[in-house]
Amino acid sequence: MSGIDKMKNKAEELGGKGKETVGEATDNRDLEAEGKADQASGNLKQAGEKVKDVFK
């Protein structure tokens, strides 16, 4: 299950990067901020998965 979670977290991070890029291109600050938040969330979840892997 951990591999699936890692893929979901990476997808969330990449989706956030896409939102941020579109937000920058269209000068949409809300979309840009949402993208940055998605990236941060994905990164945090990835860090949690790494910690879990250490204790396996």
Contact map, one row per residue, 1 for C-alpha under 8 A:
11111000000000000000000000000000000000000000000000000000
11111100000000000000000000000000000000000000000010000000
11111110000000000000000000000000000000000000000000000000
11111111000000000000000000000000000000000000000000000000
11111111100000000000000000000000000000000000000010000000
01111111110000000000000000000000000000000000010010000000
00111111111000000000000000000000000000000000000000000000
00011111111100000000000000000000000000000000000000000000
00001111111110000000000000000000000000000110110000000000
00000111111111000000000000000000000000000110010000000000
00000011111111100000000000000000000000000100000000000000
00000001111111110000000000000000000001101100000000000000
00000000111111111000000000000000000001111110000000000000
00000000011111111100000000000000000000100000000000000000
00000000001111111110000000000000001001100000000000000000
00000000000111111111000000000000011111100000000000000000
00000000000011111111100000000000001101100000000000000000
00000000000001111111110000000000001000000000000000000000
00000000000000111111111000000011011000000000000000000000
00000000000000011111111100000011111100000000000000000000
00000000000000001111111110000001000000000000000000000000
00000000000000000111111111010011000000000000000000000000
00000000000000000011111111111111001000000000000000000000
00000000000000000001111111111001000000000000000000000000
00000000000000000000111111110000000000000000000000000000
00000000000000000000011111110000000000000000000000000000
00000000000000000000001111111000000000000000000000000000
00000000000000000000011111111111000000000000000000000000
00000000000000000000001100111111100000000000000000000000
00000000000000000000001000011111110000000000000000000000
00000000000000000011011000011111111000000000000000000000
00000000000000000011111100011111111100000000000000000000
00000000000000000001000000001111111110000000000000000000
00000000000000010011000000000111111111000000000000000000
00000000000000111111001000000011111111100000000000000000
00000000000000011001000000000001111111110000000000000000
00000000000000010000000000000000111111111000000000000000
00000000000110111000000000000000011111111100000000000000
00000000000111111000000000000000001111111110000000000000
00000000000010000000000000000000000111111111000000000000
00000000000110000000000000000000000011111111100000000000
00000000111110000000000000000000000001111111110000000000
00000000110010000000000000000000000000111111111000000000
00000000000000000000000000000000000000011111111100000000
00000000100000000000000000000000000000001111111110000000
00000100110000000000000000000000000000000111111111000000
00000000000000000000000000000000000000000011111111100000
00000000000000000000000000000000000000000001111111110000
01001100000000000000000000000000000000000000111111111000
00000000000000000000000000000000000000000000011111111100
00000000000000000000000000000000000000000000001111111110
00000000000000000000000000000000000000000000000111111111
00000000000000000000000000000000000000000000000011111111
00000000000000000000000000000000000000000000000001111111
00000000000000000000000000000000000000000000000000111111
00000000000000000000000000000000000000000000000000011111
